[in-house]
Amino acid sequence: MPIDPERARRKAADDREEMRIGFRMMGLAWQMVTEVLAGAGIGWVVDHFAGTAPLWLAIGAGLGIVVSIYSLVRGGLSMNAYLEQRSKRVERPKPDEGGPHA
């Protein structure tokens, strides 16, 4: 059975798109981790120089968690809007299937 070049091209484009989405999701996860670590690290530095025990470490980690959740929700909503738009795309009919120019 011969391979349809148009179908192969669409499959390759879909595979690239799925890969791009996967990398974006991994980026969101990495961003979440680094925001929590940054908040905790800044809190640790403040604790170190201020001489306060784990007070600012806990505050920094808490703020890092809040910021990371906000970023995750924002990124998730953005990705959801993109996927919704992508699913609403209408495939162009092939010339033999009819359509406006048949």
C-alpha positions as CSV (number, residue, x, y, z in Angstrom):
1,M,0.0,0.0,0.0
2,P,1.6,3.3,-1.0
3,I,2.2,6.0,1.5
4,D,0.2,9.1,1.1
5,P,2.7,12.0,1.3
6,E,0.1,14.5,2.5
7,R,-1.0,12.1,5.3
8,A,2.7,11.5,6.3
9,R,3.3,15.3,6.3
10,R,0.3,15.9,8.6
11,K,1.4,13.1,10.9
12,A,4.9,14.6,11.2
13,A,3.4,18.0,11.9
14,D,1.1,16.5,14.6
15,D,4.1,14.7,16.2
16,R,6.1,17.9,16.3
17,E,3.1,19.8,17.8
18,E,2.7,17.1,20.5
19,M,6.4,17.3,21.3
20,R,6.2,21.1,21.6
21,I,3.3,20.8,24.0
22,G,5.1,18.2,26.1
23,F,8.2,20.4,26.3
24,R,6.0,23.3,27.4
25,M,4.5,21.2,30.2
26,M,8.0,20.2,31.3
27,G,8.9,23.9,31.3
28,L,6.0,24.7,33.6
29,A,7.0,21.9,36.0
30,W,10.6,23.2,36.0
31,Q,9.4,26.8,36.6
32,M,7.4,25.6,39.6
33,V,10.3,23.9,41.2
34,T,12.7,26.8,40.6
35,E,10.2,29.4,42.0
36,V,9.8,27.4,45.3
37,L,13.6,27.0,45.5
38,A,14.2,30.6,44.8
39,G,11.7,31.7,47.5
40,A,13.3,29.3,50.0
41,G,16.8,30.4,49.1
42,I,16.0,34.1,49.5
43,G,14.4,33.3,52.8
44,W,17.4,31.3,53.9
45,V,19.8,34.2,53.0
46,V,17.6,36.7,55.0
47,D,17.6,34.3,57.9
48,H,21.4,33.9,57.7
49,F,22.1,37.6,57.8
50,A,19.2,38.6,60.2
51,G,19.9,35.8,62.7
52,T,16.3,34.7,62.7
53,A,15.8,30.9,62.7
54,P,13.7,29.4,60.0
55,L,11.2,32.3,60.0
56,W,12.1,33.8,56.6
57,L,12.9,30.5,55.1
58,A,9.3,29.4,55.8
59,I,7.9,32.7,54.5
60,G,10.1,32.5,51.4
61,A,9.1,28.9,50.7
62,G,5.4,29.8,51.2
63,L,5.7,32.8,48.9
64,G,7.5,30.6,46.3
65,I,4.6,28.0,46.5
66,V,2.0,30.7,46.0
67,V,3.9,32.2,43.1
68,S,4.4,28.8,41.5
69,I,0.8,27.8,41.8
70,Y,-0.2,31.2,40.2
71,S,2.2,30.6,37.4
72,L,1.0,27.0,36.9
73,V,-2.6,28.0,36.7
74,R,-1.8,30.9,34.4
75,G,0.3,28.6,32.1
76,G,-2.4,25.9,32.3
77,L,-5.1,28.3,31.3
78,S,-3.0,29.5,28.4
79,M,-2.3,26.0,27.2
80,N,-6.0,25.1,27.6
81,A,-7.0,28.1,25.4
82,Y,-4.4,27.1,22.8
83,L,-5.6,23.4,22.7
84,E,-9.2,24.6,22.5
85,Q,-8.4,26.8,19.5
86,R,-6.4,23.9,18.0
87,S,-9.3,21.5,18.3
88,K,-11.7,23.9,16.6
89,R,-9.6,24.2,13.5
90,V,-11.6,23.0,10.5
91,E,-9.9,20.6,8.1
92,R,-10.0,21.8,4.6
93,P,-12.0,19.4,2.4
94,K,-10.1,17.6,-0.4
95,P,-11.1,18.5,-3.9
96,D,-12.9,15.2,-4.5
97,E,-14.9,15.5,-1.2
98,G,-16.9,18.5,-2.4
99,G,-16.8,21.8,-0.6
100,P,-17.3,25.4,-1.7
101,H,-15.4,25.0,-5.0
102,A,-16.9,21.7,-6.1
